[in-house]
């Protein structure tokens, strides 16, 4: 047999050698060895010789191990002149995630030009969101709106736009309490993360309690682009979506088409935001004279947007593709806050219209796989699917399925088990009392975002259970204890099937 090829020669450059070694240790999650290796090598390298990626490995390892010398070394690098802008921003963000937000802000502001570079505005905003997050001090939280204005300018009108002569169906606040979120293995995440999850749960319950009825409003004589940003001819941004307005959009004003009236359906953030926020905000257009209004969709919009509008209307409605700029005489837009769905009477007819067109699912026990997803893949999902299949679960991906098939699978299920992913947006359908086991990779900075499906279950009265996993802090790789998840799923299945039979 031929012998194995020799290993590649070790790099002679000590900077490259350190980065390779730190990367290998980070992928293994061996944080103590990473700290030891980097800290032992730093004194032998001249200032500025350490690669940017190595500093990111070191700050993660320092936060994971609690090594104060390593943390101070990483902070000193962030305050120095040698880091590239993108690395400086990411270092600041990681410090804030690790409850060192003050140091993160100092790193972010160490380069005065950083926040005045339009190309970096989005990344700066992401870092600021963590620095001023709910886990930080009131003083740091107070910095966030000020710094956002530095980056974006003022992006809100002094007064909200006027209400339109259209309305949702009569809203009615449900009289049932939200089902409390259950966590199977709270001990696997830091206490601060668990407290943040519980804070998100309590805060959303309060937002549901105080939710205002949904309203339809309108903007007069405005420009919009494919991202849904809204601005006036004088450059005043009325809704920037937390992003800078691309100069190409201002340049396109001179040749922009002009239409008299349309409905804003411009969303570019993925299926969850379309299905759970934007689409319900359009349900007022299903009645009366509103049905004559065209919808604005981005010229690069995914196909599911027009497909769902077609399901809601019973036929393909009129849509207008929007690129860099479109001028609209009267632009209609409605409330999109998730908590507002507590006024279920305003939205029920729309979801019932979708449910009426669902294809039969036929499975009471459902596992929604992410095996074909490019992001956040579950490392041992094949083994989990095989184990759940033996327990009677139907394992499926949504890839290749029509929207009626997707809706029907979730609608007919008594229990849905799934890794955190956009397919769980279908929990928002009209049927109440579903059981859900969500496999959740917990990242401190992402907890407010990833709580989204627990919020849907709170709205709809589903029993929502989370199995928590702390992923690799550098690579975000994650896996589950297959037997622990399967046993929990089997217990939940027995109860869910009993409830279904009793109903």
C-alpha angles and dihedrals in degrees: 000000000000114000121248114270114260116262116262114270116266112257114258094211106090091208091057092043091053093048092050093048093046091049093052092049091047092053089052092046091235095148099165092055091045091054092047094048096047096042091049091052100043096079090057095055125078119241111284094017096106112097116247092240091056091058090054091050090049097050090050092048092046092053092046093050100032091237105164096189091054091046092051090049091054092046091050089053090051092052092048129086101250106076120098113241096252092051092048091053093047092047089053091049093050091049090053091048088054091055092259094113096145090056089045092054091048090053092048092051095042090092106053092198094055098086093042094061109097094205090060098044095099094052091045090053091052091052092046091051090061094040091054096037127131093267093060131085120277089247092057092044088054090057093061101075091043093052092043089057089051089055102037108018119225107326103174129081116242089241129022116259115268123271116262126232089253129087143186119250113279107298122225125189110227116246097214125095120244115261109250117248113252121211118198101196110018091159093074096071130061116271091245091057092049090049089051091052091051090046090054090051094050094043092052092049088055092047090052090050091052098036114138122224113270116264135196114224135177140214120212124222100350140146123236133186136201091275092058094249113153125207142157129243090257090060097256107148110219097179118008097167090231092299137102115257110252111243087227088067092056090047090052093058094088094060099029117132115244127219129181101230141352145157118255108238095149110137127153105172104090143271098304094055091045097047100038102033116015101036095052088049087063097054091099087068091067093078140063123330092348089077089074094062118100121233123235113226127176116258087239097042116144115253095248091072096063090036093057091046088053091052091050095048097038090236137037107290126212111279132180121209114228125204129166095333141359124175115222125190093204120010116192122207133166139204113291104179111129093221089060088071085078082085086073094168088070093056106027097093092054094052091044088054089056093045091051089061096046119126113235110272098194098193126102095188112052134179114192107207129208093196091123097042118114094212135051094007116183108242098218099029094128091060091046092050092050091050094047092046089058087053091056101264122143106227115207144160123213092226109115094011121118119239092253088054092049092048092047095051093056095037093056096044125102093194129024120194116187145146112251106283146129094270088075088070084086087074085084094077122117098266113099131205102040118157116233131189108190120192102214128194103206118218114172096224093046099050095100090051097041093051087075098103093047085055091054091051090050089053094048100038095246122156102246121194125179128205105199127214128183106217127210104288093222105037101023088226112155142174137176138232095259096203094046091052093044093050091049090048092051092051091049091045093056091053095041092051091048090052091048093050092047091052 
